[in-house]
């Protein structure tokens, strides 16, 4: 399996795929699983850590560890399994100033593992990163995610997937029209 980081980036940032970043389809979920699940396993085992020597390599690892599981394992606990690893990779990229070489959506996806975290400090970092980069659309979503974590200490929409009991307040929120459901 000789896939290079650029193959992931070329796939993720093409029109047919980017059109479904935030409105996925079962077909896209299946395609990502078929094409990249074996690679995700390698990344989850640390076998692709050598990719962290470039901005593109870090970004490809973040997409592989943070975004692809949300598609491949939609509605299952595995969809969140490698989030912490994705944050570690993003942190390495930021420390090495790789984020400063990425623009627009590429930079936004590098920062996304912080937005996906249920840790309040990570949420603050997410807002700070999007703000500093001037990514206004992403910043609005980062602030929204942070407010959910501040209010509930976690993302209530993950409770059922992760087998966590929901509080009455979370259940009320989840049944509201404005609930974030992932």
TIVO-2410 file (N, C-alpha, C; in nm, 3 decimals):
# residues 182
REC num residu      c1      c2      c3 atome chaine
REC   1      X   0.085  -0.119   0.000     N      A
REC   1      X   0.000   0.000   0.000    CA      A
REC   1      X   0.089   0.123   0.000     C      A
REC   2      X   0.127   0.167  -0.116     N      A
REC   2      X   0.217   0.281  -0.129    CA      A
REC   2      X   0.139   0.406  -0.166     C      A
REC   3      X   0.069   0.460  -0.070     N      A
REC   3      X  -0.004   0.584  -0.092    CA      A
REC   3      X   0.076   0.697  -0.029     C      A
REC   4      X   0.088   0.805  -0.099     N      A
REC   4      X   0.159   0.923  -0.050    CA      A
REC   4      X   0.057   1.026  -0.002     C      A
REC   5      X   0.099   1.119   0.085     N      A
REC   5      X   0.008   1.221   0.136    CA      A
REC   5      X  -0.068   1.296   0.026     C      A
REC   6      X   0.000   1.325  -0.085     N      A
REC   6      X  -0.064   1.403  -0.190    CA      A
REC   6      X  -0.187   1.333  -0.247     C      A
REC   7      X  -0.188   1.201  -0.247     N      A
REC   7      X  -0.306   1.128  -0.296    CA      A
REC   7      X  -0.429   1.156  -0.211     C      A
REC   8      X  -0.409   1.163  -0.080     N      A
REC   8      X  -0.521   1.194   0.010    CA      A
REC   8      X  -0.569   1.336  -0.016     C      A
REC   9      X  -0.475   1.429  -0.028     N      A
REC   9      X  -0.513   1.568  -0.052    CA      A
REC   9      X  -0.581   1.584  -0.187     C      A
REC  10      X  -0.528   1.519  -0.289     N      A
REC  10      X  -0.591   1.526  -0.422    CA      A
REC  10      X  -0.733   1.472  -0.418     C      A
REC  11      X  -0.755   1.368  -0.342     N      A
REC  11      X  -0.889   1.310  -0.330    CA      A
REC  11      X  -0.982   1.404  -0.252     C      A
REC  12      X  -0.939   1.447  -0.133     N      A
REC  12      X  -1.024   1.523  -0.042    CA      A
REC  12      X  -1.062   1.661  -0.098     C      A
REC  13      X  -0.972   1.722  -0.171     N      A
REC  13      X  -0.996   1.857  -0.219    CA      A
REC  13      X  -1.044   1.864  -0.363     C      A
REC  14      X  -1.101   1.754  -0.414     N      A
REC  14      X  -1.162   1.759  -0.547    CA      A
REC  14      X  -1.308   1.799  -0.535     C      A
REC  15      X  -1.361   1.854  -0.641     N      A
REC  15      X  -1.499   1.902  -0.641    CA      A
REC  15      X  -1.601   1.796  -0.600     C      A
REC  16      X  -1.597   1.677  -0.653     N      A
REC  16      X  -1.701   1.581  -0.613    CA      A
REC  16      X  -1.700   1.552  -0.462     C      A
REC  17      X  -1.582   1.552  -0.401     N      A
REC  17      X  -1.572   1.519  -0.259    CA      A
REC  17      X  -1.601   1.643  -0.174     C      A
REC  18      X  -1.539   1.756  -0.206     N      A
REC  18      X  -1.556   1.874  -0.121    CA      A
REC  18      X  -1.701   1.922  -0.118     C      A
REC  19      X  -1.776   1.892  -0.221     N      A
REC  19      X  -1.918   1.927  -0.223    CA      A
REC  19      X  -1.995   1.857  -0.111     C      A
REC  20      X  -1.939   1.745  -0.062     N      A
REC  20      X  -2.007   1.665   0.042    CA      A
REC  20      X  -1.934   1.664   0.176     C      A
REC  21      X  -1.840   1.757   0.196     N      A
REC  21      X  -1.768   1.760   0.323    CA      A
REC  21      X  -1.862   1.765   0.443     C      A
REC  22      X  -1.962   1.850   0.435     N      A
REC  22      X  -2.050   1.870   0.550    CA      A
REC  22      X  -2.193   1.823   0.522     C      A
REC  23      X  -2.210   1.754   0.413     N      A
REC  23      X  -2.338   1.689   0.383    CA      A
REC  23      X  -2.307   1.557   0.312     C      A
REC  24      X  -2.252   1.464   0.388     N      A
REC  24      X  -2.206   1.339   0.328    CA      A
REC  24      X  -2.320   1.251   0.279     C      A
REC  25      X  -2.283   1.158   0.195     N      A
REC  25      X  -2.379   1.061   0.144    CA      A
REC  25      X  -2.331   0.921   0.182     C      A
REC  26      X  -2.420   0.824   0.189     N      A
REC  26      X  -2.376   0.686   0.214    CA      A
REC  26      X  -2.276   0.637   0.110     C      A
REC  27      X  -2.291   0.684  -0.013     N      A
REC  27      X  -2.200   0.642  -0.120    CA      A
REC  27      X  -2.058   0.696  -0.094     C      A
REC  28      X  -2.048   0.821  -0.050     N      A
REC  28      X  -1.917   0.878  -0.020    CA      A
REC  28      X  -1.855   0.807   0.102     C      A
REC  29      X  -1.935   0.783   0.203     N      A
REC  29      X  -1.886   0.711   0.320    CA      A
REC  29      X  -1.828   0.575   0.279     C      A
REC  30      X  -1.898   0.504   0.192     N      A
REC  30      X  -1.854   0.373   0.145    CA      A
REC  30      X  -1.724   0.385   0.064     C      A
REC  31      X  -1.721   0.484  -0.024     N      A
REC  31      X  -1.603   0.503  -0.108    CA      A
REC  31      X  -1.479   0.533  -0.023     C      A
REC  32      X  -1.494   0.620   0.076     N      A
REC  32      X  -1.380   0.652   0.163    CA      A
REC  32      X  -1.336   0.527   0.240     C      A
REC  33      X  -1.430   0.451   0.291     N      A
REC  33      X  -1.395   0.328   0.360    CA      A
REC  33      X  -1.323   0.229   0.270     C      A
REC  34      X  -1.377   0.210   0.151     N      A
REC  34      X  -1.315   0.116   0.056    CA      A
REC  34      X  -1.174   0.158   0.019     C      A
REC  35      X  -1.154   0.287  -0.001     N      A
REC  35      X  -1.024   0.336  -0.048    CA      A
REC  35      X  -0.921   0.355   0.062     C      A
REC  36      X  -0.969   0.392   0.183     N      A
REC  36      X  -0.873   0.441   0.282    CA      A
REC  36      X  -0.874   0.373   0.418     C      A
REC  37      X  -0.963   0.277   0.442     N      A
REC  37      X  -0.967   0.218   0.576    CA      A
REC  37      X  -0.835   0.149   0.612     C      A
REC  38      X  -0.776   0.075   0.521     N      A
REC  38      X  -0.649   0.008   0.551    CA      A
REC  38      X  -0.540   0.110   0.582     C      A
REC  39      X  -0.541   0.221   0.512     N      A
REC  39      X  -0.444   0.327   0.537    CA      A
REC  39      X  -0.469   0.391   0.673     C      A
REC  40      X  -0.596   0.410   0.708     N      A
REC  40      X  -0.632   0.464   0.839    CA      A
REC  40      X  -0.579   0.374   0.950     C      A
REC  41      X  -0.589   0.243   0.933     N      A
REC  41      X  -0.537   0.149   1.033    CA      A
REC  41      X  -0.387   0.172   1.050     C      A
REC  42      X  -0.314   0.185   0.940     N      A
REC  42      X  -0.170   0.211   0.948    CA      A
REC  42      X  -0.142   0.342   1.022     C      A
REC  43      X  -0.218   0.444   0.990     N      A
REC  43      X  -0.201   0.574   1.057    CA      A
REC  43      X  -0.234   0.562   1.206     C      A
REC  44      X  -0.339   0.490   1.239     N      A
REC  44      X  -0.378   0.475   1.380    CA      A
REC  44      X  -0.273   0.400   1.460     C      A
REC  45      X  -0.195   0.318   1.392     N      A
REC  45      X  -0.087   0.243   1.457    CA      A
REC  45      X   0.045   0.321   1.457     C      A
REC  46      X   0.043   0.444   1.406     N      A
REC  46      X   0.162   0.527   1.404    CA      A
REC  46      X   0.258   0.496   1.290     C      A
REC  47      X   0.214   0.412   1.197     N      A
REC  47      X   0.303   0.370   1.090    CA      A
REC  47      X   0.321   0.474   0.979     C      A
REC  48      X   0.245   0.584   0.989     N      A
REC  48      X   0.260   0.691   0.890    CA      A
REC  48      X   0.311   0.820   0.954     C      A
REC  49      X   0.364   0.809   1.075     N      A
REC  49      X   0.413   0.929   1.145    CA      A
REC  49      X   0.525   0.999   1.068     C      A
REC  50      X   0.593   0.927   0.980     N      A
REC  50      X   0.698   0.990   0.900    CA      A
REC  50      X   0.642   1.095   0.803     C      A
REC  51      X   0.512   1.100   0.786     N      A
REC  51      X   0.450   1.202   0.702    CA      A
REC  51      X   0.457   1.341   0.768     C      A
REC  52      X   0.485   1.346   0.898     N      A
REC  52      X   0.481   1.473   0.970    CA      A
REC  52      X   0.601   1.563   0.943     C      A
REC  53      X   0.671   1.541   0.835     N      A
REC  53      X   0.787   1.625   0.802    CA      A
REC  53      X   0.752   1.740   0.708     C      A
REC  54      X   0.626   1.748   0.667     N      A
REC  54      X   0.584   1.855   0.577    CA      A
REC  54      X   0.441   1.897   0.610     C      A
REC  55      X   0.407   2.015   0.563     N      A
REC  55      X   0.270   2.065   0.583    CA      A
REC  55      X   0.170   1.971   0.517     C      A
REC  56      X   0.201   1.927   0.396     N      A
REC  56      X   0.109   1.839   0.322    CA      A
REC  56      X   0.095   1.703   0.392     C      A
REC  57      X   0.205   1.652   0.442     N      A
REC  57      X   0.200   1.525   0.513    CA      A
REC  57      X   0.117   1.534   0.640     C      A
REC  58      X   0.137   1.642   0.716     N      A
REC  58      X   0.057   1.662   0.837    CA      A
REC  58      X  -0.091   1.676   0.804     C      A
REC  59      X  -0.120   1.756   0.703     N      A
REC  59      X  -0.260   1.776   0.663    CA      A
REC  59      X  -0.323   1.645   0.618     C      A
REC  60      X  -0.251   1.566   0.540     N      A
REC  60      X  -0.305   1.437   0.495    CA      A
REC  60      X  -0.331   1.345   0.615     C      A
REC  61      X  -0.240   1.344   0.711     N      A
REC  61      X  -0.261   1.262   0.832    CA      A
REC  61      X  -0.382   1.310   0.911     C      A
REC  62      X  -0.397   1.441   0.924     N      A
REC  62      X  -0.513   1.495   0.997    CA      A
REC  62      X  -0.642   1.452   0.928     C      A
REC  63      X  -0.648   1.465   0.796     N      A
REC  63      X  -0.768   1.424   0.723    CA      A
REC  63      X  -0.793   1.274   0.742     C      A
REC  64      X  -0.689   1.197   0.735     N      A
REC  64      X  -0.699   1.052   0.751    CA      A
REC  64      X  -0.744   1.013   0.891     C      A
REC  65      X  -0.697   1.083   0.993     N      A
REC  65      X  -0.727   1.047   1.132    CA      A
REC  65      X  -0.851   1.116   1.188     C      A
REC  66      X  -0.886   1.232   1.134     N      A
REC  66      X  -0.998   1.310   1.189    CA      A
REC  66      X  -1.122   1.306   1.101     C      A
REC  67      X  -1.105   1.325   0.971     N      A
REC  67      X  -1.221   1.333   0.882    CA      A
REC  67      X  -1.268   1.197   0.831     C      A
REC  68      X  -1.176   1.118   0.779     N      A
REC  68      X  -1.216   0.991   0.718    CA      A
REC  68      X  -1.290   0.899   0.816     C      A
REC  69      X  -1.251   0.891   0.944     N      A
REC  69      X  -1.327   0.803   1.035    CA      A
REC  69      X  -1.473   0.846   1.051     C      A
REC  70      X  -1.498   0.977   1.042     N      A
REC  70      X  -1.636   1.024   1.053    CA      A
REC  70      X  -1.720   0.969   0.938     C      A
REC  71      X  -1.658   0.951   0.823     N      A
REC  71      X  -1.728   0.892   0.710    CA      A
REC  71      X  -1.731   0.739   0.719     C      A
REC  72      X  -1.614   0.681   0.738     N      A
REC  72      X  -1.601   0.534   0.733    CA      A
REC  72      X  -1.682   0.465   0.842     C      A
REC  73      X  -1.690   0.529   0.958     N      A
REC  73      X  -1.753   0.465   1.074    CA      A
REC  73      X  -1.873   0.545   1.125     C      A
REC  74      X  -1.940   0.613   1.036     N      A
REC  74      X  -2.052   0.699   1.074    CA      A
REC  74      X  -2.149   0.627   1.169     C      A
REC  75      X  -2.176   0.693   1.280     N      A
REC  75      X  -2.271   0.639   1.378    CA      A
REC  75      X  -2.211   0.532   1.469     C      A
REC  76      X  -2.080   0.510   1.461     N      A
REC  76      X  -2.014   0.409   1.543    CA      A
REC  76      X  -1.904   0.474   1.627     C      A
REC  77      X  -1.872   0.417   1.741     N      A
REC  77      X  -1.769   0.476   1.828    CA      A
REC  77      X  -1.634   0.495   1.758     C      A
REC  78      X  -1.602   0.408   1.663     N      A
REC  78      X  -1.473   0.419   1.593    CA      A
REC  78      X  -1.458   0.553   1.520     C      A
REC  79      X  -1.568   0.620   1.494     N      A
REC  79      X  -1.559   0.746   1.421    CA      A
REC  79      X  -1.482   0.853   1.499     C      A
REC  80      X  -1.468   0.833   1.630     N      A
REC  80      X  -1.396   0.929   1.714    CA      A
REC  80      X  -1.263   0.873   1.767     C      A
REC  81      X  -1.230   0.753   1.727     N      A
REC  81      X  -1.118   0.678   1.785    CA      A
REC  81      X  -0.981   0.745   1.768     C      A
REC  82      X  -0.960   0.813   1.657     N      A
REC  82      X  -0.828   0.869   1.632    CA      A
REC  82      X  -0.825   1.022   1.637     C      A
REC  83      X  -0.927   1.081   1.700     N      A
REC  83      X  -0.930   1.227   1.714    CA      A
REC  83      X  -0.808   1.280   1.788     C      A
REC  84      X  -0.772   1.216   1.898     N      A
REC  84      X  -0.658   1.265   1.977    CA      A
REC  84      X  -0.529   1.260   1.894     C      A
REC  85      X  -0.512   1.154   1.816     N      A
REC  85      X  -0.394   1.146   1.729    CA      A
REC  85      X  -0.395   1.260   1.628     C      A
REC  86      X  -0.511   1.291   1.574     N      A
REC  86      X  -0.521   1.400   1.478    CA      A
REC  86      X  -0.482   1.533   1.542     C      A
REC  87      X  -0.522   1.554   1.667     N      A
REC  87      X  -0.483   1.677   1.738    CA      A
REC  87      X  -0.332   1.682   1.759     C      A
REC  88      X  -0.273   1.568   1.789     N      A
REC  88      X  -0.128   1.563   1.806    CA      A
REC  88      X  -0.059   1.604   1.677     C      A
REC  89      X  -0.104   1.550   1.566     N      A
REC  89      X  -0.045   1.584   1.436    CA      A
REC  89      X  -0.065   1.732   1.407     C      A
REC  90      X  -0.185   1.784   1.430     N      A
REC  90      X  -0.211   1.926   1.408    CA      A
REC  90      X  -0.119   2.011   1.495     C      A
REC  91      X  -0.099   1.969   1.619     N      A
REC  91      X  -0.009   2.041   1.709    CA      A
REC  91      X   0.134   2.044   1.658     C      A
REC  92      X   0.180   1.933   1.603     N      A
REC  92      X   0.314   1.928   1.544    CA      A
REC  92      X   0.322   2.026   1.427     C      A
REC  93      X   0.221   2.024   1.342     N      A
REC  93      X   0.221   2.113   1.226    CA      A
REC  93      X   0.223   2.260   1.268     C      A
REC  94      X   0.145   2.293   1.369     N      A
REC  94      X   0.140   2.432   1.417    CA      A
REC  94      X   0.274   2.471   1.479     C      A
REC  95      X   0.331   2.382   1.559     N      A
REC  95      X   0.461   2.410   1.621    CA      A
REC  95      X   0.568   2.435   1.516     C      A
REC  96      X   0.560   2.365   1.404     N      A
REC  96      X   0.658   2.380   1.296    CA      A
REC  96      X   0.618   2.490   1.196     C      A
REC  97      X   0.509   2.562   1.226     N      A
REC  97      X   0.456   2.671   1.142    CA      A
REC  97      X   0.411   2.623   1.005     C      A
REC  98      X   0.381   2.495   0.992     N      A
REC  98      X   0.331   2.444   0.865    CA      A
REC  98      X   0.196   2.506   0.830     C      A
REC  99      X   0.117   2.538   0.933     N      A
REC  99      X  -0.016   2.595   0.907    CA      A
REC  99      X  -0.005   2.727   0.833     C      A
REC 100      X   0.106   2.798   0.851     N      A
REC 100      X   0.124   2.927   0.784    CA      A
REC 100      X   0.148   2.913   0.635     C      A
REC 101      X   0.176   2.790   0.590     N      A
REC 101      X   0.197   2.767   0.447    CA      A
REC 101      X   0.071   2.716   0.378     C      A
REC 102      X  -0.032   2.689   0.456     N      A
REC 102      X  -0.158   2.638   0.401    CA      A
REC 102      X  -0.259   2.751   0.394     C      A
REC 103      X  -0.344   2.745   0.295     N      A
REC 103      X  -0.444   2.851   0.283    CA      A
REC 103      X  -0.585   2.793   0.284     C      A
REC 104      X  -0.679   2.878   0.313     N      A
REC 104      X  -0.820   2.846   0.303    CA      A
REC 104      X  -0.861   2.716   0.369     C      A
REC 105      X  -0.928   2.632   0.290     N      A
REC 105      X  -0.984   2.507   0.341    CA      A
REC 105      X  -0.877   2.414   0.394     C      A
REC 106      X  -0.759   2.419   0.336     N      A
REC 106      X  -0.652   2.330   0.382    CA      A
REC 106      X  -0.614   2.364   0.527     C      A
REC 107      X  -0.598   2.490   0.555     N      A
REC 107      X  -0.568   2.531   0.691    CA      A
REC 107      X  -0.685   2.499   0.784     C      A
REC 108      X  -0.805   2.523   0.736     N      A
REC 108      X  -0.925   2.495   0.818    CA      A
REC 108      X  -0.931   2.349   0.859     C      A
REC 109      X  -0.899   2.258   0.769     N      A
REC 109      X  -0.902   2.116   0.804    CA      A
REC 109      X  -0.788   2.077   0.897     C      A
REC 110      X  -0.675   2.146   0.887     N      A
REC 110      X  -0.565   2.119   0.980    CA      A
REC 110      X  -0.608   2.152   1.124     C      A
REC 111      X  -0.685   2.258   1.141     N      A
REC 111      X  -0.729   2.300   1.274    CA      A
REC 111      X  -0.850   2.222   1.326     C      A
REC 112      X  -0.922   2.155   1.239     N      A
REC 112      X  -1.049   2.095   1.276    CA      A
REC 112      X  -1.045   1.994   1.392     C      A
REC 113      X  -0.936   1.921   1.413     N      A
REC 113      X  -0.935   1.830   1.528    CA      A
REC 113      X  -0.960   1.901   1.663     C      A
REC 114      X  -0.921   2.028   1.670     N      A
REC 114      X  -0.947   2.104   1.793    CA      A
REC 114      X  -1.097   2.135   1.805     C      A
REC 115      X  -1.162   2.163   1.694     N      A
REC 115      X  -1.306   2.188   1.696    CA      A
REC 115      X  -1.383   2.062   1.732     C      A
REC 116      X  -1.329   1.947   1.699     N      A
REC 116      X  -1.397   1.820   1.725    CA      A
REC 116      X  -1.375   1.769   1.867     C      A
REC 117      X  -1.287   1.832   1.940     N      A
REC 117      X  -1.254   1.786   2.075    CA      A
REC 117      X  -1.362   1.824   2.176     C      A
REC 118      X  -1.378   1.740   2.277     N      A
REC 118      X  -1.470   1.772   2.385    CA      A
REC 118      X  -1.397   1.836   2.503     C      A
REC 119      X  -1.272   1.869   2.485     N      A
REC 119      X  -1.193   1.936   2.589    CA      A
REC 119      X  -1.209   2.088   2.573     C      A
REC 120      X  -1.250   2.158   2.679     N      A
REC 120      X  -1.271   2.303   2.668    CA      A
REC 120      X  -1.146   2.380   2.623     C      A
REC 121      X  -1.029   2.337   2.667     N      A
REC 121      X  -0.907   2.406   2.625    CA      A
REC 121      X  -0.884   2.390   2.474     C      A
REC 122      X  -0.912   2.271   2.422     N      A
REC 122      X  -0.901   2.251   2.277    CA      A
REC 122      X  -1.001   2.338   2.203     C      A
REC 123      X  -1.119   2.353   2.259     N      A
REC 123      X  -1.220   2.438   2.196    CA      A
REC 123      X  -1.174   2.583   2.191     C      A
REC 124      X  -1.113   2.630   2.301     N      A
REC 124      X  -1.059   2.767   2.301    CA      A
REC 124      X  -0.949   2.780   2.197     C      A
REC 125      X  -0.866   2.679   2.186     N      A
REC 125      X  -0.759   2.683   2.087    CA      A
REC 125      X  -0.816   2.686   1.946     C      A
REC 126      X  -0.921   2.610   1.922     N      A
REC 126      X  -0.986   2.610   1.792    CA      A
REC 126      X  -1.029   2.752   1.753     C      A
REC 127      X  -1.098   2.817   1.843     N      A
REC 127      X  -1.146   2.953   1.816    CA      A
REC 127      X  -1.027   3.045   1.790     C      A
REC 128      X  -0.926   3.034   1.872     N      A
REC 128      X  -0.807   3.118   1.856    CA      A
REC 128      X  -0.739   3.095   1.720     C      A
REC 129      X  -0.726   2.970   1.681     N      A
REC 129      X  -0.660   2.939   1.553    CA      A
REC 129      X  -0.738   2.992   1.434     C      A
REC 130      X  -0.869   2.968   1.431     N      A
REC 130      X  -0.950   3.017   1.319    CA      A
REC 130      X  -0.953   3.169   1.315     C      A
REC 131      X  -0.957   3.230   1.433     N      A
REC 131      X  -0.957   3.375   1.442    CA      A
REC 131      X  -0.826   3.431   1.386     C      A
REC 132      X  -0.715   3.377   1.433     N      A
REC 132      X  -0.583   3.423   1.389    CA      A
REC 132      X  -0.564   3.406   1.239     C      A
REC 133      X  -0.618   3.298   1.183     N      A
REC 133      X  -0.604   3.273   1.039    CA      A
REC 133      X  -0.705   3.351   0.955     C      A
REC 134      X  -0.800   3.417   1.021     N      A
REC 134      X  -0.900   3.493   0.946    CA      A
REC 134      X  -1.000   3.408   0.871     C      A
REC 135      X  -1.020   3.285   0.918     N      A
REC 135      X  -1.114   3.193   0.853    CA      A
REC 135      X  -1.253   3.212   0.915     C      A
REC 136      X  -1.321   3.315   0.871     N      A
REC 136      X  -1.444   3.362   0.934    CA      A
REC 136      X  -1.557   3.258   0.936     C      A
REC 137      X  -1.579   3.188   0.826     N      A
REC 137      X  -1.686   3.088   0.823    CA      A
REC 137      X  -1.658   2.977   0.924     C      A
REC 138      X  -1.534   2.930   0.925     N      A
REC 138      X  -1.495   2.826   1.020    CA      A
REC 138      X  -1.499   2.878   1.162     C      A
REC 139      X  -1.464   3.003   1.181     N      A
REC 139      X  -1.465   3.065   1.313    CA      A
REC 139      X  -1.605   3.062   1.373     C      A
REC 140      X  -1.705   3.090   1.292     N      A
REC 140      X  -1.844   3.085   1.341    CA      A
REC 140      X  -1.879   2.945   1.390     C      A
REC 141      X  -1.838   2.843   1.316     N      A
REC 141      X  -1.863   2.704   1.358    CA      A
REC 141      X  -1.781   2.669   1.482     C      A
REC 142      X  -1.657   2.717   1.488     N      A
REC 142      X  -1.572   2.691   1.605    CA      A
REC 142      X  -1.635   2.750   1.730     C      A
REC 143      X  -1.686   2.871   1.720     N      A
REC 143      X  -1.753   2.933   1.835    CA      A
REC 143      X  -1.878   2.854   1.876     C      A
REC 144      X  -1.951   2.808   1.777     N      A
REC 144      X  -2.072   2.729   1.805    CA      A
REC 144      X  -2.036   2.598   1.876     C      A
REC 145      X  -1.935   2.528   1.826     N      A
REC 145      X  -1.890   2.404   1.889    CA      A
REC 145      X  -1.843   2.431   2.032     C      A
REC 146      X  -1.768   2.539   2.050     N      A
REC 146      X  -1.718   2.572   2.184    CA      A
REC 146      X  -1.834   2.598   2.281     C      A
REC 147      X  -1.936   2.665   2.235     N      A
REC 147      X  -2.050   2.693   2.323    CA      A
REC 147      X  -2.121   2.564   2.364     C      A
REC 148      X  -2.131   2.470   2.273     N      A
REC 148      X  -2.193   2.341   2.308    CA      A
REC 148      X  -2.111   2.271   2.415     C      A
REC 149      X  -1.980   2.265   2.397     N      A
REC 149      X  -1.894   2.199   2.496    CA      A
REC 149      X  -1.895   2.276   2.628     C      A
REC 150      X  -1.898   2.407   2.624     N      A
REC 150      X  -1.907   2.485   2.749    CA      A
REC 150      X  -2.038   2.456   2.822     C      A
REC 151      X  -2.144   2.446   2.747     N      A
REC 151      X  -2.276   2.426   2.809    CA      A
REC 151      X  -2.294   2.285   2.865     C      A
REC 152      X  -2.250   2.183   2.789     N      A
REC 152      X  -2.277   2.045   2.828    CA      A
REC 152      X  -2.153   1.967   2.872     C      A
REC 153      X  -2.036   2.023   2.849     N      A
REC 153      X  -1.912   1.953   2.882    CA      A
REC 153      X  -1.875   1.846   2.780     C      A
REC 154      X  -1.950   1.840   2.672     N      A
REC 154      X  -1.931   1.739   2.567    CA      A
REC 154      X  -2.028   1.769   2.454     C      A
REC 155      X  -2.023   1.688   2.350     N      A
REC 155      X  -2.119   1.700   2.240    CA      A
REC 155      X  -2.232   1.600   2.265     C      A
REC 156      X  -2.350   1.648   2.300     N      A
REC 156      X  -2.461   1.557   2.330    CA      A
REC 156      X  -2.497   1.461   2.216     C      A
REC 157      X  -2.476   1.501   2.091     N      A
REC 157      X  -2.512   1.412   1.980    CA      A
REC 157      X  -2.425   1.287   1.975     C      A
REC 158      X  -2.314   1.287   2.046     N      A
REC 158      X  -2.227   1.168   2.050    CA      A
REC 158      X  -2.271   1.067   2.158     C      A
REC 159      X  -2.357   1.108   2.247     N      A
REC 159      X  -2.391   1.022   2.360    CA      A
REC 159      X  -2.441   0.884   2.318     C      A
REC 160      X  -2.537   0.881   2.229     N      A
REC 160      X  -2.593   0.752   2.186    CA      A
REC 160      X  -2.486   0.666   2.119     C      A
REC 161      X  -2.404   0.728   2.036     N      A
REC 161      X  -2.299   0.654   1.965    CA      A
REC 161      X  -2.199   0.594   2.063     C      A
REC 162      X  -2.164   0.671   2.165     N      A
REC 162      X  -2.062   0.629   2.260    CA      A
REC 162      X  -2.119   0.555   2.382     C      A
REC 163      X  -2.251   0.533   2.381     N      A
REC 163      X  -2.313   0.461   2.493    CA      A
REC 163      X  -2.316   0.541   2.622     C      A
REC 164      X  -2.318   0.673   2.611     N      A
REC 164      X  -2.324   0.758   2.730    CA      A
REC 164      X  -2.469   0.798   2.755     C      A
REC 165      X  -2.511   0.797   2.881     N      A
REC 165      X  -2.646   0.846   2.909    CA      A
REC 165      X  -2.654   0.997   2.889     C      A
REC 166      X  -2.765   1.043   2.837     N      A
REC 166      X  -2.787   1.186   2.819    CA      A
REC 166      X  -2.860   1.242   2.939     C      A
REC 167      X  -2.827   1.364   2.974     N      A
REC 167      X  -2.898   1.433   3.082    CA      A
REC 167      X  -3.031   1.483   3.027     C      A
REC 168      X  -3.126   1.514   3.114     N      A
REC 168      X  -3.252   1.572   3.065    CA      A
REC 168      X  -3.229   1.700   2.983     C      A
REC 169      X  -3.132   1.783   3.025     N      A
REC 169      X  -3.102   1.905   2.951    CA      A
REC 169      X  -3.050   1.873   2.811     C      A
REC 170      X  -2.965   1.770   2.800     N      A
REC 170      X  -2.912   1.730   2.669    CA      A
REC 170      X  -3.024   1.675   2.581     C      A
REC 171      X  -3.111   1.596   2.638     N      A
REC 171      X  -3.223   1.540   2.560    CA      A
REC 171      X  -3.313   1.651   2.508     C      A
REC 172      X  -3.336   1.751   2.591     N      A
REC 172      X  -3.417   1.865   2.548    CA      A
REC 172      X  -3.348   1.937   2.432     C      A
REC 173      X  -3.219   1.958   2.447     N      A
REC 173      X  -3.142   2.023   2.340    CA      A
REC 173      X  -3.146   1.940   2.211     C      A
REC 174      X  -3.123   1.809   2.223     N      A
REC 174      X  -3.119   1.723   2.105    CA      A
REC 174      X  -3.253   1.718   2.032     C      A
REC 175      X  -3.361   1.740   2.103     N      A
REC 175      X  -3.492   1.738   2.037    CA      A
REC 175      X  -3.534   1.877   1.987     C      A
REC 176      X  -3.449   1.976   2.012     N      A
REC 176      X  -3.482   2.111   1.965    CA      A
REC 176      X  -3.448   2.126   1.817     C      A
REC 177      X  -3.509   2.227   1.758     N      A
REC 177      X  -3.489   2.252   1.616    CA      A
REC 177      X  -3.346   2.294   1.584     C      A
REC 178      X  -3.280   2.362   1.676     N      A
REC 178      X  -3.146   2.412   1.651    CA      A
REC 178      X  -3.034   2.322   1.698     C      A
REC 179      X  -3.065   2.198   1.732     N      A
REC 179      X  -2.963   2.108   1.785    CA      A
REC 179      X  -2.858   2.075   1.680     C      A
REC 180      X  -2.733   2.074   1.725     N      A
REC 180      X  -2.624   2.028   1.640    CA      A
REC 180      X  -2.620   1.877   1.649     C      A
REC 181      X  -2.627   1.810   1.535     N      A
REC 181      X  -2.632   1.664   1.536    CA      A
REC 181      X  -2.513   1.601   1.468     C      A
REC 182      X  -2.411   1.681   1.442     N      A
REC 182      X  -2.288   1.626   1.383    CA      A
REC 182      X  -2.292   1.641   1.237     C      A
***
